[in-house]
Amino acid sequence: MKKLIVLSLCFAFFNILCSENDNREIKFVVHSSILSDSESVFISGNDSLLGEWNPDKIMLEKTNDSIWSRSFQFQKGENLEFKFTKGS
């Protein structure tokens, strides 16, 4: 009976380790004092969360007069390629 309990606890611990979320939050931040109030900053990249290289699909959020940012969840170890655009 003790072996069964220990085995059950080991299995439960293994399931907890394997079910942990392997996502990582990445925050992209752009500082620019030369953009006007009417301009926006976008991110474009090789992932669907980054718009699949569509330059005006994913807009960053303006946090103050000169900072735009946005956070995304990506799989741990994923290779990302990206660039910032003004929508074109």
VENPEDA-V377072 format. One record per residue. N is the residue number from 1. SS is DSSP state (@ for helix, = for strand, . for the rest). PSI is psi in radians with two decimals (NA if undefined). Layout:
[[N/SS/PSI] [N/SS/PSI]]
This chain:
[[1/./-0.68] [2/@/-0.66] [3/@/-0.67] [4/@/-0.72] [5/@/-0.79] [6/@/-0.75] [7/@/-0.72] [8/@/-0.74] [9/@/-0.70] [10/@/-0.73] [11/@/-0.75] [12/@/-0.75] [13/@/-0.72] [14/@/-0.74] [15/@/-0.67] [16/@/-0.76] [17/@/-0.71] [18/@/-0.43] [19/./0.00] [20/./2.52] [21/./2.16] [22/./0.31] [23/=/2.61] [24/=/2.41] [25/=/2.25] [26/=/2.21] [27/=/2.16] [28/=/2.28] [29/=/2.31] [30/=/2.24] [31/=/2.16] [32/./2.19] [33/./0.05] [34/./-0.08] [35/./2.49] [36/./2.94] [37/./-0.47] [38/./-0.17] [39/./2.67] [40/./2.85] [41/./2.34] [42/=/2.78] [43/=/2.47] [44/=/2.40] [45/=/-2.98] [46/./0.17] [47/./2.67] [48/@/-0.56] [49/@/-0.41] [50/@/0.20] [51/./0.12] [52/./0.81] [53/./0.27] [54/./1.98] [55/./-0.28] [56/./0.44] [57/./-0.71] [58/=/1.80] [59/=/2.42] [60/./2.74] [61/=/2.29] [62/=/2.10] [63/=/-0.43] [64/=/-2.93] [65/./-0.44] [66/./0.18] [67/=/2.29] [68/=/2.49] [69/=/2.87] [70/=/2.49] [71/=/2.57] [72/=/2.74] [73/=/2.16] [74/=/2.70] [75/=/2.43] [76/./2.29] [77/./-0.02] [78/./2.38] [79/./2.15] [80/./2.43] [81/./2.38] [82/=/2.87] [83/=/2.78] [84/=/2.48] [85/=/3.00] [86/./0.38] [87/./0.10] [88/./NA]]
